[in-house]
Amino acid sequence: MNLVRMYTTQTCPYCHRAKALLLQRGVRHIDEVRVDLEPAQRAHMKQLTGRHTVPQIFIGATHVGGCDDLIDLDRRGVHRQPRRFDAG
């Protein structure tokens, strides 16, 4: 199964929303990287994604984007395609 990694902060409502959606879709574990606690991780996230906002979500090696991008994938039914939205 694919690893889900999400760069987050504690107070970000979009982070909480994205995490809730992933859990609703059966993801059993999310590797959360708290950039508010580890500032060097924010720099790493920006290097990987070109973005500075959270959440930034990776499923396997694929950068999904932020919360809105994840919701868009969900609405288009990408999670129903085998192993594309599954990290359990």
MARNUBA-470776 format. One record per atom (N, C-alpha, C, CB): atom name; x, y, z; residue in one letter. Coordinates in nm, 3 decimals. Glycine has a CB too. Layout:
# residues N
> a/u/v/w/r
> CA/X/Y/Z/a;
...
//
This chain:
# residues 88
> a/u/v/w/r
> N/0.083/-0.118/0.000/m;
> CA/0.000/0.000/0.000/m;
> C/0.088/0.125/0.000/m;
> CB/-0.094/-0.001/0.121/m;
> N/0.036/0.232/-0.053/n;
> CA/0.110/0.357/-0.063/n;
> C/0.111/0.432/0.069/n;
> CB/0.052/0.445/-0.172/n;
> N/0.224/0.491/0.101/l;
> CA/0.238/0.575/0.218/l;
> C/0.176/0.711/0.189/l;
> CB/0.386/0.590/0.259/l;
> N/0.101/0.763/0.285/v;
> CA/0.049/0.900/0.274/v;
> C/0.129/0.986/0.369/v;
> CB/-0.105/0.906/0.306/v;
> N/0.192/1.089/0.315/r;
> CA/0.267/1.186/0.396/r;
> C/0.199/1.320/0.378/r;
> CB/0.420/1.192/0.355/r;
> N/0.175/1.388/0.489/m;
> CA/0.109/1.517/0.484/m;
> C/0.186/1.617/0.571/m;
> CB/-0.039/1.506/0.530/m;
> N/0.229/1.726/0.509/y;
> CA/0.293/1.835/0.581/y;
> C/0.182/1.922/0.638/y;
> CB/0.390/1.917/0.487/y;
> N/0.185/1.945/0.770/t;
> CA/0.075/2.010/0.840/t;
> C/0.125/2.108/0.945/t;
> CB/-0.015/1.906/0.904/t;
> N/0.028/2.181/1.001/t;
> CA/0.048/2.253/1.127/t;
> C/-0.070/2.218/1.217/t;
> CB/0.058/2.409/1.104/t;
> N/-0.053/2.241/1.345/q;
> CA/-0.157/2.203/1.442/q;
> C/-0.287/2.279/1.421/q;
> CB/-0.107/2.227/1.582/q;
> N/-0.280/2.406/1.386/t;
> CA/-0.399/2.490/1.382/t;
> C/-0.463/2.505/1.245/t;
> CB/-0.366/2.624/1.434/t;
> N/-0.410/2.439/1.145/c;
> CA/-0.458/2.454/1.008/c;
> C/-0.590/2.378/0.986/c;
> CB/-0.352/2.404/0.908/c;
> N/-0.700/2.449/0.960/p;
> CA/-0.827/2.380/0.937/p;
> C/-0.828/2.296/0.810/p;
> CB/-0.940/2.480/0.932/p;
> N/-0.753/2.338/0.709/y;
> CA/-0.745/2.260/0.585/y;
> C/-0.671/2.128/0.607/y;
> CB/-0.675/2.341/0.475/y;
> N/-0.574/2.130/0.696/c;
> CA/-0.502/2.007/0.732/c;
> C/-0.597/1.909/0.798/c;
> CB/-0.382/2.039/0.826/c;
> N/-0.678/1.959/0.891/h;
> CA/-0.774/1.873/0.959/h;
> C/-0.877/1.818/0.862/h;
> CB/-0.843/1.951/1.072/h;
> N/-0.921/1.901/0.770/r;
> CA/-1.021/1.857/0.670/r;
> C/-0.962/1.749/0.578/r;
> CB/-1.070/1.977/0.586/r;
> N/-0.839/1.770/0.532/a;
> CA/-0.775/1.672/0.444/a;
> C/-0.753/1.540/0.517/a;
> CB/-0.640/1.726/0.392/a;
> N/-0.709/1.547/0.640/k;
> CA/-0.687/1.426/0.720/k;
> C/-0.818/1.351/0.739/k;
> CB/-0.624/1.461/0.856/k;
> N/-0.925/1.423/0.770/a;
> CA/-1.056/1.359/0.789/a;
> C/-1.101/1.289/0.661/a;
> CB/-1.160/1.463/0.832/a;
> N/-1.082/1.352/0.545/l;
> CA/-1.121/1.291/0.419/l;
> C/-1.041/1.164/0.393/l;
> CB/-1.103/1.389/0.304/l;
> N/-0.912/1.169/0.416/l;
> CA/-0.830/1.050/0.394/l;
> C/-0.874/0.936/0.485/l;
> CB/-0.682/1.083/0.419/l;
> N/-0.901/0.967/0.610/l;
> CA/-0.946/0.864/0.704/l;
> C/-1.083/0.807/0.663/l;
> CB/-0.954/0.920/0.847/l;
> N/-1.173/0.895/0.615/q;
> CA/-1.303/0.849/0.566/q;
> C/-1.289/0.755/0.448/q;
> CB/-1.389/0.967/0.527/q;
> N/-1.185/0.774/0.370/r;
> CA/-1.164/0.693/0.250/r;
> C/-1.080/0.569/0.278/r;
> CB/-1.097/0.775/0.143/r;
> N/-1.054/0.542/0.405/g;
> CA/-0.991/0.416/0.441/g;
> C/-0.841/0.419/0.463/g;
> CB/-1.019/0.320/0.339/g;
> N/-0.782/0.537/0.458/v;
> CA/-0.639/0.545/0.488/v;
> C/-0.624/0.520/0.638/v;
> CB/-0.579/0.686/0.445/v;
> N/-0.539/0.425/0.671/r;
> CA/-0.524/0.387/0.812/r;
> C/-0.412/0.459/0.882/r;
> CB/-0.503/0.240/0.824/r;
> N/-0.315/0.509/0.806/h;
> CA/-0.203/0.580/0.868/h;
> C/-0.159/0.695/0.779/h;
> CB/-0.085/0.483/0.894/h;
> N/-0.142/0.810/0.841/i;
> CA/-0.090/0.928/0.771/i;
> C/0.037/0.969/0.842/i;
> CB/-0.196/1.045/0.769/i;
> N/0.145/0.977/0.767/d;
> CA/0.271/1.025/0.821/d;
> C/0.265/1.177/0.821/d;
> CB/0.394/0.971/0.739/d;
> N/0.235/1.235/0.936/e;
> CA/0.222/1.379/0.947/e;
> C/0.357/1.442/0.980/e;
> CB/0.118/1.417/1.053/e;
> N/0.393/1.540/0.901/v;
> CA/0.516/1.616/0.926/v;
> C/0.472/1.755/0.970/v;
> CB/0.609/1.621/0.797/v;
> N/0.494/1.785/1.096/r;
> CA/0.448/1.911/1.155/r;
> C/0.552/2.021/1.130/r;
> CB/0.422/1.895/1.307/r;
> N/0.525/2.104/1.030/v;
> CA/0.621/2.208/0.995/v;
> C/0.623/2.322/1.096/v;
> CB/0.590/2.262/0.857/v;
> N/0.520/2.331/1.180/d;
> CA/0.522/2.432/1.285/d;
> C/0.618/2.392/1.398/d;
> CB/0.380/2.453/1.341/d;
> N/0.642/2.264/1.414/l;
> CA/0.734/2.216/1.516/l;
> C/0.875/2.196/1.461/l;
> CB/0.682/2.085/1.574/l;
> N/0.885/2.175/1.330/e;
> CA/1.014/2.149/1.266/e;
> C/1.031/2.243/1.146/e;
> CB/1.025/1.999/1.221/e;
> N/1.078/2.365/1.169/p;
> CA/1.090/2.463/1.061/p;
> C/1.173/2.415/0.942/p;
> CB/1.150/2.589/1.114/p;
> N/1.271/2.331/0.965/a;
> CA/1.352/2.280/0.853/a;
> C/1.267/2.196/0.760/a;
> CB/1.471/2.197/0.906/a;
> N/1.163/2.133/0.814/q;
> CA/1.073/2.053/0.730/q;
> C/0.990/2.141/0.637/q;
> CB/0.981/1.968/0.818/q;
> N/0.958/2.262/0.681/r;
> CA/0.885/2.354/0.592/r;
> C/0.972/2.388/0.471/r;
> CB/0.844/2.484/0.668/r;
> N/1.100/2.413/0.495/a;
> CA/1.192/2.441/0.384/a;
> C/1.202/2.321/0.291/a;
> CB/1.333/2.479/0.437/a;
> N/1.207/2.202/0.348/h;
> CA/1.212/2.080/0.268/h;
> C/1.083/2.064/0.186/h;
> CB/1.233/1.956/0.358/h;
> N/0.968/2.090/0.250/m;
> CA/0.839/2.083/0.181/m;
> C/0.837/2.179/0.064/m;
> CB/0.723/2.114/0.279/m;
> N/0.884/2.301/0.086/k;
> CA/0.884/2.401/-0.021/k;
> C/0.975/2.359/-0.135/k;
> CB/0.927/2.538/0.034/k;
> N/1.088/2.297/-0.101/q;
> CA/1.180/2.248/-0.204/q;
> C/1.113/2.138/-0.287/q;
> CB/1.310/2.196/-0.140/q;
> N/1.038/2.050/-0.221/l;
> CA/0.973/1.938/-0.290/l;
> C/0.856/1.983/-0.377/l;
> CB/0.925/1.836/-0.190/l;
> N/0.780/2.081/-0.327/t;
> CA/0.653/2.115/-0.390/t;
> C/0.649/2.249/-0.461/t;
> CB/0.547/2.113/-0.288/t;
> N/0.740/2.339/-0.423/g;
> CA/0.733/2.475/-0.474/g;
> C/0.626/2.557/-0.405/g;
> CB/0.709/2.473/-0.622/g;
> N/0.563/2.501/-0.304/r;
> CA/0.456/2.569/-0.230/r;
> C/0.498/2.588/-0.085/r;
> CB/0.324/2.488/-0.239/r;
> N/0.441/2.692/-0.022/h;
> CA/0.473/2.717/0.118/h;
> C/0.353/2.698/0.211/h;
> CB/0.527/2.857/0.133/h;
> N/0.237/2.669/0.154/t;
> CA/0.117/2.653/0.236/t;
> C/0.095/2.506/0.274/t;
> CB/-0.005/2.707/0.162/t;
> N/0.023/2.487/0.383/v;
> CA/-0.013/2.352/0.426/v;
> C/-0.164/2.336/0.417/v;
> CB/0.037/2.324/0.572/v;
> N/-0.210/2.213/0.401/p;
> CA/-0.132/2.092/0.391/p;
> C/-0.071/2.074/0.252/p;
> CB/-0.217/1.972/0.426/p;
> N/0.034/1.996/0.248/q;
> CA/0.088/1.944/0.123/q;
> C/0.088/1.793/0.138/q;
> CB/0.234/2.001/0.091/q;
> N/0.022/1.726/0.046/i;
> CA/-0.008/1.584/0.059/i;
> C/0.062/1.505/-0.049/i;
> CB/-0.159/1.559/0.054/i;
> N/0.126/1.397/-0.007/f;
> CA/0.188/1.302/-0.098/f;
> C/0.123/1.166/-0.076/f;
> CB/0.342/1.294/-0.076/f;
> N/0.089/1.100/-0.185/i;
> CA/0.045/0.961/-0.180/i;
> C/0.149/0.883/-0.257/i;
> CB/-0.102/0.941/-0.240/i;
> N/0.223/0.801/-0.183/g;
> CA/0.340/0.739/-0.242/g;
> C/0.437/0.849/-0.280/g;
> CB/0.302/0.651/-0.366/g;
> N/0.491/0.843/-0.399/a;
> CA/0.584/0.946/-0.447/a;
> C/0.513/1.059/-0.519/a;
> CB/0.687/0.883/-0.538/a;
> N/0.380/1.051/-0.530/t;
> CA/0.303/1.150/-0.606/t;
> C/0.259/1.265/-0.518/t;
> CB/0.182/1.086/-0.670/t;
> N/0.293/1.386/-0.558/h;
> CA/0.249/1.506/-0.486/h;
> C/0.106/1.536/-0.532/h;
> CB/0.344/1.629/-0.512/h;
> N/0.012/1.521/-0.440/v;
> CA/-0.129/1.546/-0.470/v;
> C/-0.157/1.695/-0.469/v;
> CB/-0.220/1.475/-0.368/v;
> N/-0.095/1.768/-0.378/g;
> CA/-0.119/1.910/-0.362/g;
> C/-0.175/1.937/-0.224/g;
> CB/-0.214/1.963/-0.470/g;
> N/-0.264/2.035/-0.218/g;
> CA/-0.324/2.073/-0.091/g;
> C/-0.462/2.011/-0.071/g;
> CB/-0.334/2.223/-0.081/g;
> N/-0.534/2.065/0.025/c;
> CA/-0.666/2.013/0.059/c;
> C/-0.763/2.022/-0.059/c;
> CB/-0.724/2.089/0.178/c;
> N/-0.767/2.137/-0.126/d;
> CA/-0.857/2.152/-0.240/d;
> C/-0.825/2.053/-0.351/d;
> CB/-0.850/2.295/-0.295/d;
> N/-0.697/2.027/-0.373/d;
> CA/-0.656/1.930/-0.475/d;
> C/-0.703/1.789/-0.436/d;
> CB/-0.502/1.932/-0.494/d;
> N/-0.690/1.756/-0.308/l;
> CA/-0.734/1.625/-0.260/l;
> C/-0.885/1.609/-0.276/l;
> CB/-0.695/1.606/-0.113/l;
> N/-0.959/1.713/-0.242/i;
> CA/-1.105/1.709/-0.256/i;
> C/-1.143/1.694/-0.402/i;
> CB/-1.169/1.837/-0.197/i;
> N/-1.073/1.763/-0.491/d;
> CA/-1.099/1.750/-0.634/d;
> C/-1.076/1.607/-0.681/d;
> CB/-1.011/1.847/-0.713/d;
> N/-0.968/1.545/-0.638/l;
> CA/-0.942/1.405/-0.675/l;
> C/-1.054/1.314/-0.624/l;
> CB/-0.807/1.358/-0.618/l;
> N/-1.097/1.340/-0.503/d;
> CA/-1.203/1.260/-0.445/d;
> C/-1.333/1.275/-0.525/d;
> CB/-1.226/1.299/-0.298/d;
> N/-1.367/1.396/-0.560/r;
> CA/-1.490/1.421/-0.637/r;
> C/-1.486/1.356/-0.775/r;
> CB/-1.514/1.572/-0.652/r;
> N/-1.366/1.350/-0.832/r;
> CA/-1.351/1.288/-0.963/r;
> C/-1.343/1.136/-0.954/r;
> CB/-1.228/1.341/-1.033/r;
> N/-1.340/1.084/-0.831/g;
> CA/-1.343/0.939/-0.813/g;
> C/-1.209/0.871/-0.826/g;
> CB/-1.435/0.880/-0.908/g;
> N/-1.101/0.946/-0.815/v;
> CA/-0.968/0.887/-0.830/v;
> C/-0.945/0.780/-0.725/v;
> CB/-0.860/0.994/-0.821/v;
> N/-1.001/0.797/-0.605/h;
> CA/-0.979/0.699/-0.499/h;
> C/-1.042/0.564/-0.530/h;
> CB/-1.034/0.751/-0.367/h;
> N/-1.133/0.559/-0.626/r;
> CA/-1.196/0.432/-0.661/r;
> C/-1.109/0.350/-0.757/r;
> CB/-1.332/0.457/-0.722/r;
> N/-1.007/0.413/-0.813/q;
> CA/-0.917/0.342/-0.901/q;
> C/-0.817/0.267/-0.815/q;
> CB/-0.845/0.438/-1.000/q;
> N/-0.794/0.142/-0.843/p;
> CA/-0.708/0.059/-0.756/p;
> C/-0.573/0.124/-0.729/p;
> CB/-0.686/-0.076/-0.819/p;
> N/-0.537/0.128/-0.603/r;
> CA/-0.407/0.168/-0.552/r;
> C/-0.372/0.314/-0.583/r;
> CB/-0.303/0.079/-0.609/r;
> N/-0.467/0.396/-0.625/r;
> CA/-0.436/0.535/-0.652/r;
> C/-0.462/0.623/-0.531/r;
> CB/-0.518/0.585/-0.770/r;
> N/-0.550/0.583/-0.441/f;
> CA/-0.590/0.667/-0.329/f;
> C/-0.589/0.584/-0.203/f;
> CB/-0.730/0.730/-0.352/f;
> N/-0.513/0.475/-0.206/d;
> CA/-0.516/0.377/-0.098/d;
> C/-0.383/0.375/-0.027/d;
> CB/-0.551/0.237/-0.152/d;
> N/-0.388/0.389/0.102/a;
> CA/-0.263/0.383/0.179/a;
> C/-0.280/0.298/0.303/a;
> CB/-0.217/0.524/0.217/a;
> N/-0.370/0.207/0.301/g;
> CA/-0.396/0.128/0.420/g;
> C/-0.310/0.013/0.424/g;
> CB/-0.535/0.084/0.427/g;
//
